[in-house]
Each structure stands twice: as structure tokens, then as C-alpha cells.
Amino acid sequence: MKIFSVFIITLFFISSAHADEPYFIDSAVNSENLIINGMQFAAKGFCHDYQLGDQVLFLSGDPSGACTEALLMNQRNNETCDVWCQYPL
């Protein structure tokens, strides 16, 4: 049952408007502060193994930074990360 619930939640996130369009990490400082699409995103905790040039999907939130928080998925390592959205640089 737990695996089914995780699958349903994942399917919901993948259906997000930005989930199918990858964006590249322009800059990563200690996997905590990421620049994606020219916008700054700050990890709520730690984005494990997020590196310069990695492609990420926005499972929630907005790549233009017009959000409070976002959920990213790194396509290289399939790791997700919760981030705070920031103002444009």
C-alpha cells in the first residue's frame, strides 16, 4: 500500500505544468544555493549531489521564481530537493 501511495503522489507531481521541461543548473554552491533559469533557489535543507550543468525538472513551483517554494528532481541522479524560490538576481 505504501508503494502505491508513493506512486500516486509521484504521478501527481509529474503531471505538473513544468515537469516535462528540463532546466539546467547554471550555478551550484554547496548544493544549497542553486541558480536555475537565471533565478536563485535556496535549499530548504540540502540538495544531495546537485551540480553545475545538471538537468532538473520542476515537479512543483515555477522556474521563473514566481513561487514560494518548489520541488526539483535532478535527472542525473533522480534525487528530489525542496527549495525556496528567490527573487531574480
C-alpha positions as CSV (number, residue, x, y, z in Angstrom):
1,M,0.0,0.0,0.0
2,K,2.9,2.4,0.8
3,I,4.5,1.9,-2.6
4,F,1.1,2.5,-4.3
5,S,0.7,5.8,-2.3
6,V,4.2,6.9,-3.3
7,F,3.4,6.1,-7.0
8,I,0.2,8.1,-6.9
9,I,1.9,11.1,-5.3
10,T,4.8,10.9,-7.8
11,L,2.3,10.7,-10.7
12,F,0.6,13.8,-9.3
13,F,3.8,15.8,-9.2
14,I,4.9,14.6,-12.7
15,S,1.7,16.0,-14.1
16,S,2.7,19.5,-13.1
17,A,3.0,22.1,-15.9
18,H,6.8,22.3,-15.8
19,A,7.5,18.7,-15.0
20,D,8.3,17.8,-18.7
21,E,10.6,20.7,-19.4
22,P,14.2,20.3,-18.1
23,Y,16.2,23.3,-16.9
24,F,19.9,23.4,-16.3
25,I,21.7,24.3,-13.1
26,D,23.6,27.4,-14.0
27,S,25.4,27.6,-10.7
28,A,25.5,25.5,-7.5
29,V,27.1,26.5,-4.2
30,N,27.5,23.6,-1.8
31,S,24.3,22.1,-3.3
32,E,22.4,24.6,-1.1
33,N,22.1,27.7,-3.3
34,L,21.2,26.9,-7.0
35,I,20.8,29.2,-9.9
36,I,18.4,27.8,-12.4
37,N,16.9,29.6,-15.4
38,G,18.6,32.8,-14.1
39,M,16.8,32.6,-10.8
40,Q,18.1,31.8,-7.3
41,F,16.7,28.8,-5.4
42,A,17.8,28.0,-1.8
43,A,17.6,24.5,-0.5
44,K,15.3,24.1,2.5
45,G,17.8,21.6,3.8
46,F,20.4,20.1,1.4
47,C,20.1,19.2,-2.2
48,H,22.2,16.0,-2.4
49,D,24.6,15.9,-5.3
50,Y,23.2,18.8,-7.4
51,Q,26.0,20.1,-9.6
52,L,26.6,22.7,-12.3
53,G,25.1,21.6,-15.6
54,D,22.7,19.0,-14.2
55,Q,19.2,19.0,-15.7
56,V,16.4,19.4,-13.3
57,L,12.6,19.1,-13.6
58,F,10.2,21.4,-11.6
59,L,7.8,18.9,-10.1
60,S,6.1,21.9,-8.3
61,G,6.8,25.6,-8.2
62,D,7.8,27.9,-11.1
63,P,11.2,28.0,-12.9
64,S,10.7,31.8,-13.2
65,G,10.9,32.1,-9.4
66,A,7.3,33.2,-9.1
67,C,6.6,30.9,-6.2
68,T,7.3,30.5,-2.5
69,E,8.7,27.0,-2.7
70,A,9.4,24.4,-5.4
71,L,10.2,20.7,-5.6
72,L,13.0,19.8,-8.0
73,M,14.1,16.5,-9.4
74,N,17.7,16.0,-10.7
75,Q,17.6,13.9,-13.8
76,R,21.2,12.7,-13.4
77,N,20.7,11.1,-10.0
78,N,16.9,11.1,-9.6
79,E,17.2,12.9,-6.3
80,T,14.5,15.4,-5.3
81,C,15.0,18.6,-3.4
82,D,12.7,21.1,-1.7
83,V,13.8,24.7,-2.3
84,W,12.7,28.2,-1.5
85,C,12.1,30.4,-4.5
86,Q,14.0,33.7,-4.6
87,Y,13.8,37.0,-6.4
88,P,15.6,37.4,-9.8
89,L,19.3,38.2,-9.5
